Amino acid sequence: MPTVLITGANRGIGLEFARQYAADGWKVIATARDPGKAGELKAVPGVQVEALEVTDDASVAALAAKLKDVKIDVLLNNAGISGPRGFAIGEWDFKAWEEVMVVNSIAPLRVAQAFLPHVEASDRKIMAFISSRMGSITLNGGGSAFYRSSKTALNMAVSCLALELKDRGVTCAVFHPGWVKTDMGGAGADITTGESVTGLRKVIGGLDIGKTGKFFNYDGAEFPW
């Protein structure tokens, strides 16, 4: 039975990942900052729910130690925030920008570092990071500088990680989930969480070391950096 660890699984895309992987018979370890408020997640049959604050070194280290004997086939870094939008130069709130960078850019790599031994010990050895096409410099349409820059930084960090871990057999890739109907994406978005996650799981399931360091759409198409 393969194992997946999902961060930010209390709602939205993370919750749907937990549902789909569990339904397919995977061992699912799903994390939330406050499991006491993750009622929908805890209601998913067969899911092991753990507390995790991805921005806190001690919290990440504690969970890694608790799961030290668990082989993680897919580490799915999903936790993230949108942060405030609509600010133009002269109005930027740098404390808010820093928070977005800490959650979206730094925290996923903190988790990746802590759980690398668990992933290396598994059969599949996959690290998947939920990013956004808004992190693509080539496709930049302007605005949302806080969020865009945080995802661009994540993309570069994962690209570096992929190069470093390639010889160790660990595949690392970043993914755009589509414009999804979640709290972050809004009701007017293009696709449901079910459609997004079904596509993402298909792409993740087809990963191998030859695809490490790439940026994929949820339908499998590659995005430019």
RAFEN-V769693 format. One record per backbone hydrogen bond with DSSP energy under -0.5 kcal/mol. NH is the residue of the N-H (numbers start at 0). CO is the residue of the C=O. E is the energy in kcal/mol with one decimal. If there is no record, write none. Layout:
# RAFEN-V769693
nh->NH co->CO e->E
nh->NH co->CO e->E
This chain:
# RAFEN-V769693
nh->3 co->26 e->-2.4
nh->4 co->73 e->-2.3
nh->5 co->3 e->-0.5
nh->5 co->28 e->-2.6
nh->6 co->75 e->-2.2
nh->8 co->30 e->-2.9
nh->13 co->10 e->-0.8
nh->14 co->10 e->-1.3
nh->15 co->11 e->-1.9
nh->16 co->12 e->-2.5
nh->17 co->13 e->-2.0
nh->18 co->14 e->-2.2
nh->19 co->15 e->-2.7
nh->20 co->16 e->-2.8
nh->21 co->17 e->-2.1
nh->22 co->18 e->-2.2
nh->23 co->19 e->-1.4
nh->24 co->21 e->-1.7
nh->25 co->20 e->-2.3
nh->26 co->1 e->-2.8
nh->27 co->25 e->-0.7
nh->27 co->45 e->-0.7
nh->28 co->3 e->-2.7
nh->28 co->26 e->-0.5
nh->29 co->27 e->-0.6
nh->29 co->47 e->-2.6
nh->30 co->5 e->-2.8
nh->31 co->49 e->-1.8
nh->36 co->33 e->-2.3
nh->37 co->34 e->-1.6
nh->38 co->36 e->-0.5
nh->41 co->37 e->-2.5
nh->42 co->38 e->-1.1
nh->43 co->40 e->-1.6
nh->44 co->42 e->-0.5
nh->46 co->43 e->-1.4
nh->47 co->27 e->-2.9
nh->48 co->46 e->-0.7
nh->49 co->29 e->-2.4
nh->51 co->31 e->-2.0
nh->53 co->51 e->-0.7
nh->55 co->52 e->-2.0
nh->56 co->54 e->-0.6
nh->59 co->55 e->-2.2
nh->60 co->56 e->-2.7
nh->61 co->57 e->-2.4
nh->62 co->58 e->-1.9
nh->63 co->59 e->-2.3
nh->64 co->60 e->-2.2
nh->65 co->61 e->-2.2
nh->66 co->62 e->-2.1
nh->67 co->64 e->-1.5
nh->69 co->66 e->-2.6
nh->71 co->69 e->-0.6
nh->71 co->117 e->-1.4
nh->72 co->2 e->-1.2
nh->72 co->70 e->-0.7
nh->73 co->2 e->-1.9
nh->74 co->125 e->-2.7
nh->75 co->4 e->-3.2
nh->75 co->73 e->-0.7
nh->76 co->74 e->-0.8
nh->76 co->127 e->-2.9
nh->77 co->75 e->-1.1
nh->90 co->87 e->-2.6
nh->93 co->91 e->-0.9
nh->96 co->92 e->-2.2
nh->97 co->93 e->-2.3
nh->98 co->94 e->-1.9
nh->99 co->95 e->-1.9
nh->100 co->96 e->-2.2
nh->101 co->97 e->-2.5
nh->102 co->98 e->-2.3
nh->103 co->99 e->-2.8
nh->104 co->100 e->-2.3
nh->105 co->100 e->-1.7
nh->106 co->101 e->-2.2
nh->108 co->105 e->-0.7
nh->109 co->105 e->-1.8
nh->110 co->106 e->-2.3
nh->111 co->107 e->-2.2
nh->112 co->108 e->-2.4
nh->113 co->109 e->-2.0
nh->114 co->110 e->-2.2
nh->115 co->111 e->-0.6
nh->115 co->112 e->-0.7
nh->118 co->114 e->-2.1
nh->119 co->115 e->-3.0
nh->120 co->116 e->-1.4
nh->121 co->118 e->-1.5
nh->125 co->72 e->-2.4
nh->126 co->170 e->-3.0
nh->127 co->74 e->-2.9
nh->128 co->172 e->-2.2
nh->129 co->76 e->-2.8
nh->130 co->128 e->-0.7
nh->130 co->174 e->-3.1
nh->134 co->131 e->-2.0
nh->135 co->132 e->-1.8
nh->136 co->134 e->-0.5
nh->136 co->224 e->-2.2
nh->139 co->136 e->-1.2
nh->147 co->143 e->-2.9
nh->148 co->144 e->-2.3
nh->149 co->145 e->-1.7
nh->150 co->146 e->-1.9
nh->151 co->147 e->-2.3
nh->152 co->148 e->-2.4
nh->153 co->149 e->-1.8
nh->154 co->150 e->-2.5
nh->155 co->151 e->-2.2
nh->156 co->152 e->-2.4
nh->157 co->153 e->-2.6
nh->158 co->154 e->-2.1
nh->159 co->155 e->-2.4
nh->160 co->156 e->-2.4
nh->161 co->157 e->-2.8
nh->162 co->158 e->-1.8
nh->163 co->159 e->-2.1
nh->164 co->160 e->-2.4
nh->165 co->161 e->-1.0
nh->167 co->164 e->-1.2
nh->168 co->165 e->-1.8
nh->169 co->164 e->-1.8
nh->170 co->124 e->-2.8
nh->170 co->168 e->-0.5
nh->172 co->126 e->-1.9
nh->173 co->213 e->-2.2
nh->174 co->128 e->-2.3
nh->175 co->215 e->-2.9
nh->176 co->174 e->-0.6
nh->179 co->177 e->-1.0
nh->180 co->190 e->-2.6
nh->181 co->179 e->-1.9
nh->185 co->181 e->-2.9
nh->188 co->185 e->-1.3
nh->189 co->178 e->-0.8
nh->190 co->178 e->-2.1
nh->195 co->191 e->-2.3
nh->196 co->192 e->-2.8
nh->197 co->193 e->-2.1
nh->198 co->194 e->-1.8
nh->199 co->195 e->-2.7
nh->200 co->196 e->-2.8
nh->201 co->197 e->-1.4
nh->202 co->198 e->-2.0
nh->203 co->199 e->-3.0
nh->204 co->200 e->-2.5
nh->205 co->201 e->-0.8
nh->205 co->202 e->-0.7
nh->206 co->203 e->-1.5
nh->210 co->207 e->-2.4
nh->211 co->208 e->-1.1
nh->212 co->171 e->-3.8
nh->213 co->171 e->-0.5
nh->213 co->210 e->-1.0
nh->215 co->173 e->-2.8
nh->215 co->213 e->-0.5
nh->216 co->220 e->-3.5
nh->217 co->175 e->-0.8
nh->219 co->216 e->-1.9
nh->222 co->214 e->-3.2
